[in-house]
Amino acid sequence: MKIGLFGINMAQVDAPDTLLPLMKRVEEMGFESVWTGEHVMIPRDYASAYPFNTSGRIGVPPETHFIDPLIALSHVAAHTTTLRLGTGINLLPQSNPLLFAKQVASLDHLSKGRVLLGLGVGWLAEEFTAMGVPFAGRGRRFDDYLRAVKKVWSGVEVEHQSDYLNWSGFKSYPLPHAPSGPPIIIGGHSPAALRRTVATGDGWFAFPKSHDELSGLLGQLRDRAAAAGRDPATIEITALWRDFADGMASLKTYREMGVHRLLAPLGLLARGDLGDNLERLQETAASQLL
């Protein structure tokens, strides 16, 4: 089991002073990875429903700090050597795919292959509007952008024409550290997200509200993989570890489900003394830290 921290770029008002010391300590303690979330903006009011809790609200005010994920991870990468650098998740269809391909390849190159690229289609229509990108059809746009980004990372001359892009006759370097590019981890619970995971993902990122929800989703994912002729064991499962305070009991439950990586939310660890809570987390999962 791999253990990491989620949300290192979120609500970190004191990040200029505190983020790097925290990341160095997390690395020294043996945690595997640190992960970001992405929102370019949060509207004061919105009609969109957040899909990962029962309220349908994201649960943070518009003033919440969301440091850009790739900038935050570049900052961390420059001062660490072993921590994996995860985006959990970046919203590919509202990005410029060529610029995104360049930024991810640059970060992966400079960090010597430490990027874990979590991607999703997004849920906040108002954010897409602000970014000047249609919310409708974002799934098809995601699929097309991912195919195009992988061509940019191939090192050969890029040719990609679609309903969204018209690319021809160029290359973009540096390439990612590994010829295959960084691992692609698909986020989301919808049938379309599970389909994408099976079709194009190296892994799946889950935001479960309960063990029962996660168990049901994993069953659906494995059924889809089997139907597509893919071994479900080839899909690495990453899940938020909201109940880490339950210690080894919850860790054992996730392991038995087949989860490969658990991420403790930094916001929950920061309730109380962060240093003490990190030490307790380390002690709880000491045998699992890689």
N, C-alpha and C positions, 0 to 999 in steps of 0.2 A: 504494500500500500504506500502510495506517495502522498505526502502531506504538504499543503501550501497555504498561503494566505490570499484572501480575495478582497478587492476594493482598496488597494493601496493608494489610488489616485482620487479617492472619493472622500469628501468632507474633511480633507486634511488641510485645515487653515494654516497650520504652522509648518507645512511641508518644507519650506526653504531651510528651516532649522532642524527639523526632526526626521524627515524622511530617510536621508542617507544613513544617519546613525542607526535607525530602526532596521533598515535593510541589511546593513552590515551585521547587526546582531542576529537577525533572522538567518542569514547565511551561516554564521558561525555556529548557530544552534542546530544546523543540519536540515532545515526545511528545504524541500525540493524546489518550490516555485513561488512566485508572487504574481498576482493577477489584477488587471484593471477592469473597470467598466467604462462604457462610453455613452455620454449624451453631450452634444454640442450646446444644447440649451434645454431648459425646463420651463414650459409655459406656466403662467400664473393660473390659468384655467385651461382645461382640455377635456375633450369628449372621448378621447381614446382610452381604452381599458388596458391597464397593465396586466399581463397574463400570468404573473407568477405569485400573486397572493389573492386572497378572497375579496379584498376591498376594491380591486381594480385601480388602485392609486399607487404610484411609485413610492410614496411615503417619505419624500424629502422635499423641502421647499425650493423655489427657484434659485435662492441664493446659495445653495449647496455647491461647494467647490467640486468640479469635475475637471481635473487636470487632463489635458489631452493624453490619451493612453500611450501613443507611440513616443511622445516627448517624455512622459513620466518614465517609461521603461528604458529609454535611452539614457536618462539621468541615472537610473539604477544600474544599467549595464556598465557604465563607465567606472563604477566604483565597486563592482562585485566580479566574481570569476566563475562561480558555479551555479548561482540561482538561475532557474529557467524563468523566462519572461513571457507571461501569458496575457492575452487579450480576452476578456470574458464578459461581454463579447463586443467586437467592433462591427459596426453596421455598414456592411459593404455596399448595399445599393444606394446609399446616400453619399458615397464617396466618389471622388474622381478616380477611376480605377487605375489609370496610368501613374498618377502621383502616388496612389496607395501602394502599388506594386514597387515603385522606387523606394518609398519610405520603409516598407517592410524588408525588402532585400538589403537595404543599407543597415538597418538595425541588426538583422540576422548575420550579415557579414562582419560587422564590427564586434558583435558579441560572440562570434565563433559558433553560431548555430544554436543559440539558446532560446530562440523564439518559439512559442507555442501559439499558433494563430487561431484564436477563437473568433468565429464569424457568425452573424445572423442577419435576418432580413429586417428587423426592427418592428416596433409596434406603435410608435408615437407619430401619428399622422401630422400633427402640428409641427413636429421637428422637421419632417420631410418638406413641408411647405416652406418653412423658414430657410431651408437649404436649397430651395428651388428645384426639387426633385419630385416627380410624381410618386405618391404613395401607392396608388393602384398599380398593379403589375410588378411590385417590388420583388416578388419571388422569381419571376422570369428574368428580371434585371440582375438579380443576385447570381443566378445560374450562368448567365452570359458573362458577367463581369469576372466570375471565378475562372471560367475557361480562358478568358482573355488575359487575366493576371498570370496564370500559369504559363501562357505563351511568352509573356515578357520575361519570366524567370528561366526560360529554356536556353537562352543564350543564342538562339538562332534568329534570323530575321523574322520580324513579326508580321503576320498577315491575319487580320481578324475583321471581318465585315459582318454586321448584324443589324438588328433594328435599333440598337443603341450606340454602336461604335463603328468607326470606319478607320481602321489602323492598317498601315501598309508601309513596308520598306524601312523599318528602323530596328535598332537594338537599344537595350537599356542595361547598363552595368553600373554598379557591381551586381552580381548574381547572389542569391542566397548561399549560405555556407555549404549546404548539401545540394547535390544535383537535383534531388527531388523537391527541394524547397522545404520550408518549415512545415511541421505537421498541421493539417487543417482540422480544426475541431468545430463541429457545427453545434450551435446553440439553439434551443427552442424545444417546445413540447408538442407542436402541432404535427399532424400526419405528414405535412410537407417537409417539416424539419427532419423528421425521422427518415423520410424517403431520401432527402439530400445526404443525410449521414451515411446511409447505406451506399448510395451511389458515388459520393465524392469525398466523404470524410475519413480521416484517420482516427477520429474520435468524436465523442458526443459530450456536450456540456449540459448538465441538468440543474435546474433550480427548484428542486422538489419542496413542496409544503409538508410532506410527510413520507414516511417509509412506504406506506401503502401506495401513494401516488407514484413514487419512484419505481416500485416493484412492477406496477402495471405498465408504466412507460417502457421499462426494460423488456418486459414480455413482448410488447408491440414491436420494439426495435429488433429484437432477436427473431421474431416471426418474419418481419420484413426482410431481414438479412438472409434467412434461410430460403425464403421464397425467391430471392434474387440470386441465389447460388453463392452467397458470401458467408464465410465462416464468422459467426458473431464474435468469436474470440479475437478477431483482428481489429475490432472497434474498441479503442481505449475509452473507458467511462470516467468522466470527471463530474463530481457533484459537490454542491455546496454542503458544508457540514454545519448546519445551523444548530444541531443538538450536540456539539462537541463537549458541552459541559457534562453530558451523561457519561463521558469517558469511554473506557474500553468496551462497555456494553454496546454503545451505538456503533463504535468502530467495527466490532465483530459483525454486527448486523449488516453494515455496508459491505464488508468483505464477503460475507456469504451471498450477497446479492450479485457480486461480481464487479463492484466498483473498484477502479484502479487508483483513483486520485481523489482525495477529499480536501476541500478548501474551507478553512475557517474564516468567516467574515471578520475583517479587521474592526469594523464598527462594533461588533458584539464583544470582541476581545477588549476594546477600549472602554467598555463599561466597567468601571472600577479601575484598578491599577493595571495598566497594559503590561508592564514588565512582569508582574507577578502572574498575570493570566497566561502570558507566553510561556513562562517557566512551567506552569501547571500543564499546559497543552503539550509541551515538550516531554514532560514526565509521563503523561498519559500515553503518548504515541511513540515513546523512545524506541521501542523495538521495530517500529515501522519506518522511521526516518532513514532516508537513503543518503 
